[in-house]
Amino acid sequence: MQGDTLIDGPEDAAATFLFAHGAGAPMDSGFMNRVAAGIAARGIRVVRFEFPYMARRRSEGRRGAPDREPVLRARWTQVVADFGGGPRVAIGGKSMGGRIASMIADEVGARALVCFGYPFHPPGQPQKLRTKHLAALRTPALVLQGTRDAFGVPEEVAGYGLSSAIRVHWIENGDHSLKPPARSGRTEAGNVEEAIAAAADFLLAHGG
């Protein structure tokens, strides 16, 4: 850990990926640890950080609601600046962390965007879309989405009119954390590894 960040991978890596947590779990959750380690093992520097509300949970030992969008965006923008500015980094995250990254990607001039489980809409509320800004996104983007994700399944996402800069990689039978049902014959570890490999290839192709 370096200050309020966690850094994996070589310091002289050709690519740097700033990786934000989702709404409910911290930067060192099992999913975040696994993905960060997997991407770092492919020669990419991975930097994790926490939003203010999550940092308070850690220091105060009690739960609190996520910060409002302006606070989340400000934290993201600050982290980008701390690590050299958008043209020097790729950004993204798990669920909410990736959604906020997608909202600032063009603004900061990030090299690329990678989202693990994009929350296209709240579960059970497909009419409440979080996609308006994605129609005009210019930053090269990769969304890694389970085909069983309650926040957006293939049939729904196909009709959203997303920017041509966005590519969606579907993880078969995965839920919002890419976990498949036992009857599918697939494993959570296999699904996460598929997502890590796709993310790393994309990040290296875009130079971090």
N, C-alpha and C positions, 0 to 999 in steps of 0.2 A: 504493500500500500504506500502511496506517495501522497501525503496530505489527505485530502478528501476524495482521492481517486484510487482506483486499482488499475495497474498497468501490467499487461502480459505481452510477451513477444519481444523480439530484439529491438534495442534502441535505434539501431541504424536501418530498420526495416524500410523497404521501398514504399510501403503502404501503411497508413495509420487509419484506424477505424475507431471513431468515438461511438460508444455503445451504451444506450440508456435503458434503464429498467422499466417494467410495466407499472400499472397502478397499485398492485397489491403486494409485490415482493421487492426486496432490496437488490442492490447491485451484486451482492454475493449469494443470491439464491442458487439452488441447484441448477436450474436452467441456465442462468447467466454464467455461472462458473463453467459449465460444460461447453457452452458455445464459445465463450472467450478463450478457453484453453484450446479448443479445436481449431479455431481460426488462427490463434497465435502459433500453433504448431506448424502452420503452413507458411510461416515467415512474415506474418502481418502483426504490426503493433496494435494491440487492442486496449483502449482506454475506457474504463467504466467510471461513472460518477453517480451521485444521487441528487434528486430534486430536494428543495428545502423541507418539504413535509416529511420525506422519508428520512432525512438526516435528523429531524426532530424526533421521529419515532425511535431512532437508534439511540439518541442521547437521553431521551426522557422515558423510554420504555413503555410508551403507550401509543395506541393507534390514533391516527388523525386523518381526516379526509385529504385527498390530493389537493395541491395548490390549484388556484385558478389559472386558466390558460395564459394570461399575460406573465405570470410568475414562472410558469414552466418554460415559456418561450425565452424569457430573459435569462434563465439559468442555462438553457441550451446555447444561446448566443454567446454567453460569457465563456462557456467551456470551449467552444469553437475558437474564440479569440485567444484563450489561454494556450491552445496548442497550435498556434501559428496562422489561424484564419482558414476560411472555407476552402480556398484553392489548394491547401496543403493536406486536407483530410477528407475522408468519407465519413458519413454520419448515419445513424440509424438506431434501432432498438427493438425491444420487445413490446408489442401492443401499443400502449399509450406513449411510451418512449419513442417508438418509431413514428407514431402519428404526429407528435410535436416536431420531430426531426423533419418530417415531410413538409411541415408548414414553414420552416425556416430555410430549407435547403437551397431554394433559388435565391433567397435574400442574402445568404452568406456566401453563395457561390461554391457550395460543396462539390467535391469531385464526383461523388456518387452517394446513393442512398440505399440502405438495406433495411427492410422491415421484417421482423419475425412475428407473424400473426397480426396483420393490420386489422384494427377494429373498424371495419367499414360501417357497422351500425351496432347498437347495443343488442345483446341476445334477445330474441323475441320481438324486436322492434325494427323491422326492416325498412320502415318508412323514415326513420331518423338517421339519414345518411350523413357520413362524415367524409364526403368525397368531392365536394365542390372545388376545392383547390387542386385536386388531383387531375382535373381535366386539362389544366394549363401548365402542369409541372414540366420544367425543362431539364432538371437534373436527372441523369441516368439513374434509374431506380429498379430495384429487385424486391419483390414481395414474396416471402416464403410462407405459404398458407396451406393449412390442412384442409382436405376436402370435406371434413366434418366440422369445420370451425363455425361455431354458433355466431360469430361476428361477421360472417360472410362466406358463403359457399359458392362453388363454381357457377351455378345457374344464375345466381344473383349478380356476381361480379361481372359476368359477361355482358350485362346490360348497363353498366355504369358509365361507359364512354370515357374511360381513363385515357390519359395522355399517352401518345406513342412512345414516350420516354420510359414508360413503366412496363416491366415484364413481370408476370406472375408465375412463379414456379409452384405447382400444386404438389403437396406431399400426400400421397394416397392414404386415406383413412385416418389422417391426423386430426386431432381436435385443436383447440386454441394454443395448446402447448405441444402440439404435434403427436400426442399420445394416441395410438390406435386401440380399438377394442381387441381383446384377446382372440376372438374368433376370426379376425382378419388375416391371421398368419404373419402379420408384420409386428415389429417391436418398436417401442419408444426410442430405444437407443439407435436403431437403424434409421428411423425417421429423422431424428436429430442429426445424425451423421450425414444423411443426405442433404439436409438443409445447410449444415456447416460447409460441406464441400462445394455446394452451389454458391454460397455467399463468398467463400474464399476465392473461387475462380472469378467471380464478378468483381470483387475488390481488386484483385491483382490485374485484371483486364483494364480497369479504370485508374490504375496507378495510385490507389489510396485516396 
